[in-house]
Amino acid sequence: MLTLILAEAELERIPQEIHSHPAVISNAKQRQRKPSKILLDASFHHSAMRKKLSEWRRRGRPDITHIFLLVTLDSIANKKGEVKIIVHTRNNEAIYIHPETRLIRHYPRFIGLMEQLFEKKSIETEDKILLKLEEDKKIEDIVEEINVDRIIGFSTKGRRINLLEYFQSLREDGYKDIACIVGGFPSGDYHCNLGKIADDVISIYDDMLSAWTIASEITVNYENIFLCSQ
Ligand SMILES: C[S@@+](CC[C@H](N)C(=O)[O-])C[C@H]1O[C@@H](n2cnc3c(N)ncnc32)[C@H](O)[C@@H]1O
């Protein structure tokens, strides 16, 4: 089983500091919602963010989570039932994604779904919990509860490896249940001490890639090495 953790994802509701900014009020009016119930999105709230929010350059990026989820849920490894996906947010919420979730493609509707999730804490059908949000979950807590053989952190600062060969050697060493941590932020570094949380921190290319490209490399290589006979 492969567990994918999108860590410190820039997914949050509009913080109180900018509720009264004109750009936020106008966006909230347009959407007929309260500012406190809307997701922070740099493409709409940029002018408010740059004035009052710490780390404004990296915040308000639900698009990263959206594309990451589309790529991972649609992967062959997930279709084979071998992937668990968890999104950890900058405010230490954990979002557990049911592997059979057919995620909305249309970005504005995805935003609406996430806002509903932040409000209700779960999105359910008649027989399944598709999305579940739990508060006060640090990456360390998530890693502890999933209980896997090997935790691998992905970072441009990690040890440079070839991912196919790396998974091959994990398989030869008898590891089956692995977790991969990928940063859900556009720039800057992890807030957590990744080297302490993960058993290994690796880089798979000499340049920075997007979180969803890393996710796609992980799922494809995992499938080729661990699931090819299934
Ligand atoms: C856009 S990057 C975040 C920016 C950060 N400055 C960095 O260099 O990693 C998003 C995430 O993708 C992963 N990532 C990006 N490039 C990578 C690489 N060459 N090797 C391994 N992981 C990478 C990391 O998990 C990173 O946190």
The ligand as a Gaussian input file, in Angstrom:
#p B3LYP/6-31G(d) Opt

LIG

0 1
 C        6.762000      23.448000      -5.503000
 S        7.620000      22.411000      -4.415000
 C        7.800000      23.392000      -2.975000
 C        8.880000      24.384000      -3.099000
 C       10.133000      24.179000      -2.320000
 N       10.891000      25.413000      -2.426000
 C       11.049000      23.058000      -2.793000
 O       12.064000      23.380000      -3.396000
 O       10.779000      21.891000      -2.524000
 C        6.375000      21.286000      -3.887000
 C        6.862000      19.983000      -3.346000
 O        7.209000      19.119000      -4.404000
 C        8.262000      18.263000      -3.986000
 N        9.406000      18.482000      -4.905000
 C        9.560000      19.465000      -5.800000
 N       10.681000      19.279000      -6.511000
 C       11.251000      18.139000      -6.042000
 C       12.411000      17.398000      -6.383000
 N       13.245000      17.790000      -7.346000
 N       12.661000      16.252000      -5.715000
 C       11.830000      15.817000      -4.730000
 N       10.730000      16.478000      -4.372000
 C       10.430000      17.616000      -5.014000
 C        8.580000      18.587000      -2.563000
 O        7.850000      17.729000      -1.731000
 C        8.083000      20.009000      -2.477000
 O        7.765000      20.346000      -1.148000

